């Protein structure tokens, strides 16, 4: 069975979003507009995180399903991970306001019926017409019944807000800047003060503000077909102005009630262009310096699309593209990634480019996918695709709003007309992807600089993409993306292509946890629709170790071992081929004394000071793999497993000793006396790889 109808966007004949890529329509000017001031309400200083009901529950959302979601998020680590806001989408209210007893009257185009001053119905396509409705929005009592808490009766929406707050979470609610919502319920246009006052009094912390104009196609006096644009005030007030009116109403209501300001999210990237000949001469979008600097394409009116130019001045979150579904292309370069890259100026604390709700962990609500529903637009993401979606949003500093069904399997069970039963609840693997701390940390990075594209734009929808993002602590995030849905491919870049001039960088791959160093090329063979996500940290500035070639014997100790020294395990009486270990340092023990001699090729051999019947100045050698022990052999000139490079941190004096044969770094298997010395993958944070001289 179909759980709910998907919200559809009405497409007029002119799609302004296409104008962004069309020569002659101001695409270049849009990206060079001066940065605007953020809204400045003190909210959303990092990208908001949370959950929205639409993708999984649609208009079937009800009080219990939201309470179950709150409980699940609280119990499964999503709230401490940062997902702290639950938002109810379209369909929560009755289809009329409190001062009417019957539902909205609509014309043949599905728009609210407007009337002239004499009470006669008008089409409103000339910008005139009166809204006959008044009163408050009313939560549907069938889905959101009133509840009593501590002797106080609350409507269902107020109760859900209270419940979210009781769990340390925030609550969000849906509204629109048009006469009706996308599902035909009353919108907030013309009722901003009333609705803002109610929302604040109900405990709403976050508003998803949509844009849903209904009406007939409009042909202007210039003969141009503007498509569906709406009616009445939807034609005479820019989207910029309508959002600003509601935002100011929210701030006024918060001040009057002594409550915190509300975070405002503009959830629509309008596909309509606005009617320039009907826009009010005093509309604030006409004089906004950011909009003026960006320029307005032909046939458009200022303050409509693209929201990436102006939205951050009147809202905290700004949708920059249309609705996405569970096809990864919607977030790849041919989809919203390309658009997000065009508007970095809209990204700053308090203003974020919204790339729509995530489909990570979402399961087909229309049927059991592969059984009774095979539409590719409903196919759940693979784990690789989920990692790709969240990685791209993280790199672009986009809000992380889950659209998955965050309830238990029993709570999210469905049965179709054939008796087939399935659950839409999120699984453990997808939950872990949402909670990945490295991915979240980059999304929430305080520098608030979104990623940029490395190299030229991809030449096809399957060509690879490389992104880089500067982080507040000086690190660099790098994302390699395989956009091909069917084939693995090598995706690579280099430090020079990334603009990184250091000698090398330690890395952590955020999905596998792998660590190591990059000194030149960064690359991976990636599965279809997969990514590799790196956080790079500059390696310390180093120079050749001062002890190399000085002709002296030295004792050296790995950090974190309390000054224990590298030694020939079992002392100098041991046979050749034995391991090296660490042990208590004695200045008189020749088995703990080492000389670092330069080889003709510039590498270093590390020899002990043993001169016994079993060992005479043997040299340190390494095995072939990570974790293999370091051991002692008689010197064999030119043997790369006996050759090392010793670099010294110019700030701390710490030594890093790397084997030429395996490329691995001298480390210790433990911190106690007798722990074997090994070689491991380079890791700047590994204490055992930082050696200091004791003598």
C-alpha positions, -999 to 999 in steps of 0.1 A, spaced: 0 0 0 11 35 -5 19 51 28 15 87 17 16 107 -15 50 122 -22 50 160 -22 53 171 -58 66 203 -70 47 221 -97 69 228 -127 61 259 -148 74 262 -183 103 283 -172 126 267 -147 150 293 -133 172 266 -119 181 258 -154 191 294 -159 220 289 -136 237 268 -163 224 287 -193 246 313 -210 234 348 -209 212 345 -178 236 358 -153 251 326 -140 286 340 -135 273 371 -118 255 351 -93 287 335 -80 305 369 -76 279 386 -54 295 401 -22 288 380 9 257 391 27 253 394 65 239 364 81 205 366 98 222 372 131 196 357 154 223 338 173 209 304 161 224 277 139 260 287 144 268 252 131 247 233 106 215 220 123 211 183 127 180 163 133 151 144 117 121 153 95 90 132 92 83 137 55 104 110 37 92 82 59 58 93 73 45 120 50 10 131 58 5 99 78 26 114 106 9 114 140 16 121 176 26 85 186 49 81 156 68 113 166 70 103 202 84 69 192 110 86 170 120 109 199 124 79 221 144 60 195 168 89 188 173 94 225 180 57 232 202 50 202 229 77 205 216 101 179 209 130 203 244 130 218 258 127 183 241 160 174 208 150 159 187 170 184 157 183 164 125 165 154 104 182 128 68 175 117 62 183 80 32 191 60 -3 178 69 -3 183 107 -32 209 107 -68 208 98 -77 221 63 -92 253 78 -84 279 104 -102 282 137 -126 309 125 -140 286 98 -161 255 102 -154 241 67 -123 234 48 -106 259 24 -125 267 -8 -102 261 -38 -105 270 -74 -101 247 -104 -63 250 -102 -61 239 -66 -53 274 -53 -72 290 -24 -102 309 -38 -96 346 -34 -123 373 -35 -126 410 -44 -138 436 -20 -174 429 -29 -171 392 -21 -169 380 -57 -145 352 -65 -114 362 -85 -86 343 -101 -59 366 -86 -35 363 -115 -33 401 -116 -20 402 -80 -54 411 -65 -77 391 -43 -85 388 -6 -79 357 16 -112 350 33 -97 329 62 -89 340 97 -80 326 131 -54 301 141 -40 270 126 -55 240 144 -36 207 149 -56 178 135 -71 162 166 -73 128 150 -35 127 146 -25 151 173 -50 148 202 -48 171 232 -30 159 262 -28 170 299 5 174 315 8 185 352 -28 197 351 -22 218 319 -41 208 288 -20 211 256 -29 207 220 -12 178 203 16 199 187 23 216 220 25 182 237 50 168 212 71 199 217 70 195 254 79 158 251 109 166 228 121 192 253 117 167 282 143 145 263 167 174 258 157 178 222 142 206 200 110 206 181 103 218 145 71 225 126 62 231 90 45 261 74 46 280 41 49 315 27 19 308 4 -19 307 9 -18 269 11 8 243 19 20 218 -7 -7 194 6 -34 220 5 -36 230 42 -37 266 53 -5 285 47 9 314 67 8 341 40 -11 370 55 -13 353 89 24 356 99 19 373 132 -9 349 143 10 318 133 44 330 147 27 338 180 11 304 182 43 285 172 63 303 199 37 297 225 36 260 216 73 256 221 84 254 185 122 259 182 126 254 144 103 262 114 106 246 80 91 273 58 81 260 23 68 278 -8 39 262 -27 21 285 -52 -9 270 -70 -27 286 -99 -30 287 -137 -1 294 -161 4 331 -166 12 348 -199 25 383 -192 18 415 -212 53 409 -228 39 377 -243 62 355 -222 47 324 -206 57 325 -169 40 293 -160 25 287 -127 33 315 -103 5 316 -78 -21 342 -71 -27 374 -51 2 384 -28 22 354 -41 27 375 -72 32 409 -57 55 400 -28 89 384 -34 97 352 -17 125 372 0 99 396 14 74 369 25 101 350 44 114 381 60 79 390 72 76 357 89 111 358 103 104 392 119 71 379 133 89 350 149 114 373 165 86 396 178 67 367 192 98 353 209 106 387 224 70 393 236 68 358 253 104 359 267 114 328 247 145 320 227 145 330 190 133 304 165 155 289 138 140 294 104 146 271 74 135 281 39 129 246 25 120 255 -11 142 264 -40 114 280 -61 111 266 -96 89 296 -105 108 328 -115 85 355 -102 66 380 -122 87 412 -127 58 433 -138 37 425 -108 63 427 -80 55 456 -57 77 487 -64 86 488 -27 95 452 -23 127 450 -2 143 426 -27 144 454 -52 169 474 -31 188 446 -14 225 452 -22 233 415 -25 205 408 -49 214 439 -69 251 429 -71 241 394 -83 218 406 -110 184 394 -120 180 372 -151 155 382 -178 119 374 -171 127 370 -134 118 392 -104 144 398 -77 141 378 -45 130 345 -60 154 319 -73 182 313 -66 179 313 -29 217 308 -26 221 345 -33 199 361 -7 184 335 16 209 337 45 199 373 52 164 362 62 167 326 73 192 302 89 188 274 64 183 278 26 172 250 2 193 254 -29 176 227 -50 144 208 -54 132 177 -35 155 147 -37 145 110 -37 164 79 -30 185 81 -62 221 92 -53 223 114 -85 203 140 -66 232 148 -44 261 141 -69 276 167 -91 248 167 -117 224 173 -88 227 195 -57 265 193 -53 270 215 -83 245 241 -71 260 241 -36 295 248 -50 281 279 -67 270 296 -35 298 294 -9 289 329 2 257 317 17 276 294 41 286 310 74 276 306 110 239 312 111 234 305 74 237 272 56 229 258 21 204 230 27 208 200 3 175 184 14 167 156 38 191 126 38 181 91 25 207 73 44 190 44 62 156 52 45 136 22 34 109 21 8 76 32 23 56 25 -8 61 -12 -8 86 -39 -1 113 -29 -25 121 -56 -50 89 -74 -41 59 -52 -49 77 -19 -57 106 -18 -82 107 20 -90 144 30 -89 133 62 -73 123 42 -42 154 20 -41 171 22 -7 207 34 -6 234 8 -3 258 14 26 283 28 1 257 53 -12 248 63 24 284 70 31 286 90 -1 255 111 7 266 119 42 301 127 31 291 151 5 267 169 28 294 170 55 320 185 31 295 212 20 287 221 56 250 212 49 224 205 76 222 168 85 185 162 86 176 125 85 146 114 65 149 78 76 123 60 98 139 63 132 117 38 150 120 1 160 112 -26 135 79 -33 153 69 3 153 77 8 116 60 -23 102 38 -21 71 14 -46 54 3 -42 18 -30 -54 2 -14 -87 -6 -5 -93 30 32 -88 24 48 -73 55 80 -53 58 96 -28 81 109 7 72 129 11 103 166 20 100 191 -8 104 222 -8 126 247 -2 98 229 29 86 226 42 121 263 38 125 269 58 93 247 87 106 266 87 139 301 86 124 320 111 146 346 121 120 320 129 93 300 149 118 330 168 131 338 180 96 302 190 89 301 210 122 336 225 118 337 260 133 356 276 104 323 272 84 340 270 50 324 246 25 343 224 2 356 235 -32 360 214 -63 396 201 -70 404 203 -107 380 207 -136 343 199 -134 335 163 -142 329 157 -179 301 132 -174 277 120 -147 300 91 -140 333 109 -139 350 111 -105 348 141 -83 374 153 -57 365 179 -30 386 196 -4 377 216 27 398 237 50 391 231 87 395 253 117 425 236 133 445 237 100 436 202 89 422 196 54 393 173 45 395 155 12 367 135 -4 372 112 -34 339 103 -51 331 76 -76 300 88 -93 296 57 -115 267 36 -102 279 4 -119 317 3 -121 346 6 -97 372 31 -107 404 47 -94 399 81 -80 430 101 -71 445 135 -66 478 149 -53 490 172 -26 500 198 -53 465 196 -69 450 202 -34 473 232 -29 490 216 0 527 226 1 539 207 32 563 178 28 537 153 39 504 148 58 492 122 82 457 110 74 427 92 88 401 77 65 369 84 83 349 54 73 375 26 77 396 43 104 427 36 84 457 59 91 490 67 75 509 94 57 506 110 23 536 126 7 525 128 -29 495 110 -44 461 103 -27 441 76 -44 419 46 -41 400 21 -62 365 29 -52 334 7 -55 304 20 -75 289 51 -58 315 49 -31 339 74 -15 371 77 4 370 104 30 403 117 45 412 141 72 448 153 66 470 168 92 504 184 83 533 163 94 556 181 117 584 201 101 614 178 101 651 177 93 677 149 92 683 137 127 713 154 144 726 120 156 731 107 121 768 106 111 782 120 143 802 88 150 788 84 185 767 58 202 733 69 215 705 54 236 670 62 222 636 58 238 600 57 224 575 81 239 551 69 265 574 42 279 589 60 308 624 63 293 630 27 285 656 22 258 659 3 226 680 -27 231 692 -60 217 667 -84 233 685 -107 257 716 -84 255 748 -88 235 751 -125 243 720 -133 221 724 -149 188 722 -130 155 686 -129 143 670 -121 176 645 -93 181 650 -58 194 629 -47 224 627 -19 250 641 -22 285 653 -2 315 680 21 304 714 16 318 741 39 305 767 11 307 748 -15 287 763 -17 252 732 -36 240 713 -3 244 739 18 226 734 26 188 753 44 162 735 60 131 759 58 101 752 73 67 752 49 38 765 59 4 730 63 -9 720 87 19 701 62 40 711 52 75 722 20 91 716 16 128 743 -6 145 745 -18 181 777 -15 203 779 -52 209 813 -69 205 809 -105 219 814 -140 207 778 -140 193 772 -105 182 795 -79 167 779 -46 158 748 -61 142 724 -38 124 687 -32 129 665 -47 102 627 -48 96 602 -74 84 579 -70 54 546 -61 70 530 -39 96 534 -53 131 565 -75 122 593 -73 147 625 -54 142 655 -77 146 693 -78 144 714 -91 115 750 -89 103 754 -60 79 746 -66 42 754 -35 21 725 -23 -1 699 -44 18 668 -21 20 654 -39 50 686 -28 69 683 8 57 665 36 75 657 73 73 658 92 105 640 126 106 639 149 136 609 172 145 624 207 145 601 218 173 601 189 197 633 171 188 614 138 184 629 113 160 609 94 134 627 63 121 613 48 89 625 16 72 634 19 35 623 -16 26 588 -16 39 581 21 43 569 15 79 579 34 110 598 21 140 573 16 168 569 -5 200 544 -32 206 539 -21 242 551 2 269 565 -22 295 600 -37 298 605 -65 272 580 -51 247 590 -61 212 601 -33 188 582 -34 155 575 -14 124 540 0 118 521 22 94 531 58 99 508 75 125 517 110 138 495 104 169 513 71 178 534 77 209 557 47 202 568 62 168 583 94 185 618 85 197 640 107 218 677 105 226 687 95 262 724 99 256 
